[in-house]
Amino acid sequence: MTRLPSDVYEVDFIHDHRLRAGKVPLYLVRWRGFSAQHDTWELAASFDDQSLVAAYQATKSPKVQAQLEKAEQLGRKHASRHHALDKSGGDVEGNSG
């Protein structure tokens, strides 16, 4: 077994999702070696291995898959905009648009 850095946790499985603020998908993760009380909601960008998200999405209906993919695209666009504002010294926290 590959040894992971101490601040990296291994995903056992993703078992649910929700759309935060109706736009950004969050995935409910069960961590390997931990019980359900330690499950956490994570952004897709949090995963080092994006195939975990793809495998979870593949278990869903085509309609749900399309919703998640659209939300992921919006989330990436939103994150990209905030990153650009942050680098330019823009007011990331106060920007609502």
ROSE-4610 file (N, C-alpha, C; in Angstrom, 1 decimal, always signed):
// ROSE-4610
residu = [M/M/M/T/T/T/R/R/R/L/L/L/P/P/P/S/S/S/D/D/D/V/V/V/Y/Y/Y/E/E/E/V/V/V/D/D/D/F/F/F/I/I/I/H/H/H/D/D/D/H/H/H/R/R/R/L/L/L/R/R/R/A/A/A/G/G/G/K/K/K/V/V/V/P/P/P/L/L/L/Y/Y/Y/L/L/L/V/V/V/R/R/R/W/W/W/R/R/R/G/G/G/F/F/F/S/S/S/A/A/A/Q/Q/Q/H/H/H/D/D/D/T/T/T/W/W/W/E/E/E/L/L/L/A/A/A/A/A/A/S/S/S/F/F/F/D/D/D/D/D/D/Q/Q/Q/S/S/S/L/L/L/V/V/V/A/A/A/A/A/A/Y/Y/Y/Q/Q/Q/A/A/A/T/T/T/K/K/K/S/S/S/P/P/P/K/K/K/V/V/V/Q/Q/Q/A/A/A/Q/Q/Q/L/L/L/E/E/E/K/K/K/A/A/A/E/E/E/Q/Q/Q/L/L/L/G/G/G/R/R/R/K/K/K/H/H/H/A/A/A/S/S/S/R/R/R/H/H/H/H/H/H/A/A/A/L/L/L/D/D/D/K/K/K/S/S/S/G/G/G/G/G/G/D/D/D/V/V/V/E/E/E/G/G/G/N/N/N/S/S/S/G/G/G]
num = [1/1/1/2/2/2/3/3/3/4/4/4/5/5/5/6/6/6/7/7/7/8/8/8/9/9/9/10/10/10/11/11/11/12/12/12/13/13/13/14/14/14/15/15/15/16/16/16/17/17/17/18/18/18/19/19/19/20/20/20/21/21/21/22/22/22/23/23/23/24/24/24/25/25/25/26/26/26/27/27/27/28/28/28/29/29/29/30/30/30/31/31/31/32/32/32/33/33/33/34/34/34/35/35/35/36/36/36/37/37/37/38/38/38/39/39/39/40/40/40/41/41/41/42/42/42/43/43/43/44/44/44/45/45/45/46/46/46/47/47/47/48/48/48/49/49/49/50/50/50/51/51/51/52/52/52/53/53/53/54/54/54/55/55/55/56/56/56/57/57/57/58/58/58/59/59/59/60/60/60/61/61/61/62/62/62/63/63/63/64/64/64/65/65/65/66/66/66/67/67/67/68/68/68/69/69/69/70/70/70/71/71/71/72/72/72/73/73/73/74/74/74/75/75/75/76/76/76/77/77/77/78/78/78/79/79/79/80/80/80/81/81/81/82/82/82/83/83/83/84/84/84/85/85/85/86/86/86/87/87/87/88/88/88/89/89/89/90/90/90/91/91/91/92/92/92/93/93/93/94/94/94/95/95/95/96/96/96/97/97/97]
x = [+0.8/+0.0/+0.9/+0.5/+1.3/+1.0/+2.1/+2.0/+1.6/+0.6/+0.1/+0.7/+0.9/+1.3/+0.3/+0.8/-0.1/-1.3/-1.3/-2.5/-3.4/-3.2/-4.0/-4.8/-6.1/-6.9/-7.4/-7.6/-8.0/-9.5/-10.1/-11.6/-12.0/-13.0/-13.5/-14.5/-15.5/-16.5/-17.2/-17.8/-18.7/-20.1/-21.0/-22.3/-23.5/-23.2/-24.3/-23.8/-24.7/-24.3/-25.4/-25.1/-26.0/-25.5/-26.4/-25.9/-25.9/-24.8/-24.7/-25.1/-26.0/-26.5/-27.1/-27.5/-28.2/-27.2/-25.9/-25.0/-23.8/-23.1/-21.8/-22.1/-21.7/-22.0/-21.0/-21.5/-20.7/-21.0/-19.9/-20.0/-19.8/-20.7/-20.5/-19.6/-18.5/-17.4/-17.3/-17.1/-16.8/-15.3/-14.5/-13.1/-12.7/-11.7/-11.2/-10.7/-11.2/-10.7/-11.5/-12.5/-13.3/-14.8/-15.6/-17.0/-17.8/-19.1/-20.0/-20.0/-19.7/-19.7/-18.6/-17.7/-16.6/-16.8/-17.9/-18.2/-18.2/-17.7/-17.7/-18.1/-18.7/-19.1/-17.8/-17.5/-16.3/-16.6/-15.9/-16.0/-15.3/-15.7/-15.0/-13.5/-13.2/-11.8/-10.9/-11.5/-10.8/-10.2/-10.6/-10.2/-8.9/-7.9/-6.7/-7.0/-7.9/-8.2/-9.7/-9.8/-11.1/-11.9/-11.3/-12.1/-13.1/-12.8/-13.8/-15.1/-15.0/-16.2/-16.9/-16.1/-16.7/-17.4/-16.8/-17.4/-18.7/-18.7/-20.0/-21.0/-20.7/-21.6/-22.2/-21.4/-21.8/-22.9/-23.0/-24.1/-25.4/-25.4/-26.7/-27.4/-28.6/-29.4/-28.8/-29.0/-28.5/-28.9/-30.1/-30.6/-29.7/-29.5/-28.7/-27.2/-26.7/-25.3/-25.2/-26.2/-26.2/-26.2/-27.0/-27.1/-25.8/-25.2/-23.9/-22.8/-22.8/-21.7/-21.9/-23.2/-23.4/-23.0/-23.3/-23.0/-21.5/-20.8/-19.3/-18.7/-19.2/-18.7/-18.9/-20.1/-20.4/-19.5/-19.2/-18.4/-16.9/-16.5/-15.1/-15.0/-16.0/-16.0/-16.0/-16.8/-16.8/-15.5/-14.9/-13.6/-12.5/-12.5/-11.6/-11.6/-12.9/-13.1/-12.5/-12.8/-12.4/-10.8/-10.2/-8.8/-8.2/-8.8/-8.3/-8.4/-9.5/-9.7/-8.7/-8.5/-7.5/-6.1/-5.7/-4.4/-4.2/-5.3/-5.2/-5.4/-5.7/-5.9/-7.3/-8.2/-9.6/-10.2/-11.4/-12.1/-12.9/-12.3/-12.9/-14.1/-13.9/-14.9/-16.1/-15.9/-17.0/-17.7/-17.2/-17.7/-18.9/-20.1/-21.2/-21.6/-21.0/-21.4/-20.5]
y = [-1.2/+0.0/+1.2/+2.2/+3.5/+4.3/+4.8/+5.6/+7.1/+7.6/+8.9/+9.9/+11.2/+12.2/+12.3/+12.7/+12.7/+13.6/+14.6/+15.5/+15.1/+13.9/+13.4/+12.2/+12.2/+11.0/+10.3/+9.0/+8.2/+8.0/+8.2/+8.1/+6.6/+6.3/+4.9/+4.9/+5.8/+6.0/+7.3/+7.7/+8.9/+8.3/+8.8/+8.2/+9.1/+10.4/+11.3/+12.6/+13.4/+14.8/+15.7/+17.0/+18.1/+19.3/+20.2/+21.4/+22.6/+23.1/+24.2/+25.5/+26.2/+27.4/+27.2/+25.9/+25.6/+25.5/+25.7/+25.7/+24.8/+24.8/+24.1/+22.7/+21.6/+20.3/+20.0/+19.4/+18.9/+17.4/+16.6/+15.2/+14.7/+13.8/+13.3/+12.1/+12.2/+11.3/+10.5/+9.2/+8.3/+8.0/+8.3/+8.2/+6.8/+6.3/+4.9/+4.9/+3.9/+3.8/+4.6/+5.4/+6.2/+5.8/+6.1/+5.8/+6.9/+6.7/+7.6/+9.0/+9.0/+10.3/+11.2/+10.7/+11.5/+11.8/+11.5/+11.8/+13.4/+13.8/+15.3/+15.6/+16.8/+17.3/+18.0/+17.5/+18.0/+18.5/+19.6/+20.0/+19.0/+18.9/+18.0/+18.3/+19.6/+20.1/+19.6/+19.1/+18.6/+17.3/+16.5/+15.2/+15.2/+14.5/+14.3/+13.4/+12.5/+11.5/+11.8/+12.5/+12.9/+11.7/+10.6/+9.4/+8.9/+9.3/+9.0/+9.7/+11.0/+11.8/+11.2/+10.9/+10.4/+9.0/+8.2/+6.9/+7.1/+8.0/+8.3/+8.8/+9.8/+10.3/+9.2/+8.3/+7.2/+6.3/+6.4/+5.5/+6.3/+7.5/+8.3/+8.3/+8.7/+8.7/+9.8/+9.6/+10.6/+12.1/+12.2/+13.6/+14.2/+13.4/+13.8/+14.0/+13.1/+13.3/+14.7/+15.0/+16.3/+17.5/+17.4/+18.4/+18.6/+17.5/+17.6/+18.2/+17.7/+18.2/+19.7/+20.2/+21.6/+22.4/+21.9/+22.5/+22.6/+21.5/+21.5/+22.6/+22.7/+23.7/+25.1/+25.4/+26.7/+26.9/+25.9/+26.0/+26.3/+25.6/+25.9/+27.3/+27.8/+29.1/+30.1/+29.9/+30.7/+30.8/+29.6/+29.5/+30.2/+30.0/+30.7/+32.2/+32.7/+34.2/+34.7/+33.9/+34.4/+34.3/+33.3/+33.1/+34.3/+34.7/+35.9/+37.1/+37.3/+38.5/+38.6/+37.4/+37.3/+37.7/+37.2/+37.5/+38.9/+39.6/+41.0/+41.9/+41.4/+42.2/+42.7/+42.1/+42.5/+42.1/+42.6/+42.3/+41.0/+39.9/+38.6/+38.4/+38.7/+38.5/+39.3/+40.6/+41.5/+41.4/+40.7/+40.6/+39.6/+40.1/+39.2/+38.9/+39.4/+39.2/+38.3]
z = [+0.0/+0.0/+0.0/-0.8/-0.9/+0.4/+0.9/+2.1/+1.7/+2.3/+2.0/+3.0/+2.5/+3.5/+4.6/+5.8/+7.0/+6.9/+6.0/+5.9/+4.8/+4.2/+3.1/+3.6/+3.4/+3.8/+2.6/+2.7/+1.6/+1.6/+0.5/+0.3/+0.3/+1.1/+1.0/-0.1/+0.0/-1.1/-1.0/-2.0/-2.0/-2.0/-1.1/-1.0/-1.1/-1.4/-1.6/-2.2/-2.6/-3.1/-2.8/-2.9/-2.8/-3.5/-3.9/-4.6/-3.6/-3.3/-2.4/-3.1/-2.5/-3.0/-4.4/-4.6/-5.9/-7.1/-6.8/-7.9/-7.8/-6.7/-6.6/-5.9/-6.6/-6.0/-4.9/-3.9/-2.8/-2.7/-2.3/-2.3/-0.9/-0.4/+1.0/+0.9/+1.7/+1.6/+2.9/+2.7/+3.8/+3.7/+4.7/+4.7/+5.1/+4.5/+4.8/+6.2/+7.0/+8.3/+9.4/+8.9/+9.8/+9.7/+10.7/+10.7/+10.1/+10.0/+9.4/+10.1/+11.4/+12.1/+11.6/+10.9/+10.3/+8.8/+8.3/+6.9/+6.7/+5.6/+5.3/+3.9/+3.8/+2.4/+1.8/+0.6/-0.1/-1.5/-1.9/-3.3/-4.2/-5.5/-6.4/-6.5/-6.4/-6.6/-5.4/-4.3/-3.2/-3.4/-4.4/-4.6/-5.5/-5.0/-5.9/-7.0/-6.9/-7.9/-8.4/-9.5/-10.0/-10.5/-10.7/-11.1/-10.0/-8.8/-7.7/-7.9/-8.3/-8.6/-9.8/-10.9/-12.1/-11.8/-11.0/-10.7/-9.9/-9.0/-8.3/-9.2/-10.1/-11.0/-12.0/-12.4/-13.3/-12.7/-11.3/-10.7/-10.7/-11.2/-11.1/-12.5/-12.5/-13.8/-14.7/-16.0/-16.9/-16.6/-16.1/-15.7/-14.6/-13.6/-12.4/-12.9/-13.7/-14.2/-14.9/-15.8/-16.5/-15.5/-14.5/-13.5/-12.8/-12.4/-11.7/-12.6/-13.8/-14.7/-15.0/-15.2/-15.4/-14.1/-13.0/-11.7/-11.5/-11.9/-11.8/-12.7/-13.9/-14.9/-14.3/-13.7/-13.1/-11.9/-11.1/-10.0/-10.4/-11.5/-11.9/-12.4/-13.2/-13.7/-12.5/-11.5/-10.3/-9.6/-9.4/-8.7/-9.5/-10.8/-11.6/-11.5/-11.5/-11.3/-10.0/-8.9/-7.6/-7.5/-8.2/-8.2/-8.9/-10.0/-10.8/-10.0/-9.3/-8.5/-7.3/-6.7/-5.6/-6.1/-7.2/-7.7/-8.1/-8.5/-9.0/-7.8/-6.6/-5.5/-5.3/-6.1/-6.0/-4.7/-4.4/-3.1/-3.3/-3.1/-3.2/-2.3/-1.0/+0.0/-0.2/-0.6/-0.8/-2.1/-3.1/-4.4/-4.4/-4.7/-4.8/-6.2/-7.2/-8.6/-9.3]
